[in-house]
Amino acid sequence: MHYAMPISQRLKKFIKSLHQKATRDENELFVAEGEKLAEELLASEYLAEFIVVRESSAINIVELADQFSERGVPVYIAPKHQFDQLCDTKTPQGIIAVVNNKEQAFYPKESFIALDGVADPGNVGTIIRTADWFGIKQIIVGNECADGFGPKTVRSSMGSIFRVSVHYTDNLADYLKSKFKSVKLFGADSNAETLIGKVKPTKQFGLVFGNESKGISSEVSSALSSTFKIEGIGEAESLNVAVSVGISLYHFTK
């Protein structure tokens, strides 16, 4: 890669700082690791600020870097030990993209998912991916949720982060009441009386999911139209929230 520049100490330090939400928010940048995310980035409306490639990478990674370079994106190269230090994964692939975050599109007439305190970034990323699968264009993320643009969340989304809008609010209950006044809001609640199969989906809907252990907060519950539960027949104590989202979306979108 004759076009690749050696990575500097300053740039390495900056990339590592983007693992922190405050730095991501301040610079409006986030990190996308791996070949799959690089491919999805190329096909999206997001723009790469720069690319870092591991020294002696496989030909497919080199070809990806070529495509970014052809678009005028700076490409840097790092020795393996330095490259690995930049990554959030234990077994990183050979390419990292630092991506410019863009203004998130808002769809007032589209259905959505709202997350109330879903803390695990892997769950949030999987929910974004699941929403994308079922054609949901936007997710509303309340306070105390994992950051939608954190490294693990982005990785778990498998590229869907580039297609699904993620909106943040410090007060989810007020946001839902003000932005979606006429939309029916259905909350997933293991203590609800109504089974999901008995709920009649509406054309536009909002599905609300709570914290992995605490569920939906009382403040957000006040904004709900109704609640439902997904009944199981086994002995597990609870259902993973990302799995709950998948089952719920299958019912509400079919």
Secondary structure, 3 states (H helix, E strand, C coil): CCCCEECCHHHHHHHHHCCCHHHHHHHCEEEEECHHHHHHHHCCCCEEEEEEEECCCCHHHHHHHHHHHHCCCCEEEECHHHHHHHCCCCCCCCEEEEEECCCCCCCCCCCEEEEECCCCHHHHHHHHHHHHHCCCCEEEECCCCCCCCCHHHHHHCCCHHHCCEEEECCCHHHHHHHHCCCCEEEEECCCCCCEHHHCCCCCCEEEEEEECCCECCHHHHCCCCEEEECCCCCCCCCCCHHHHHHHHHHHHHC
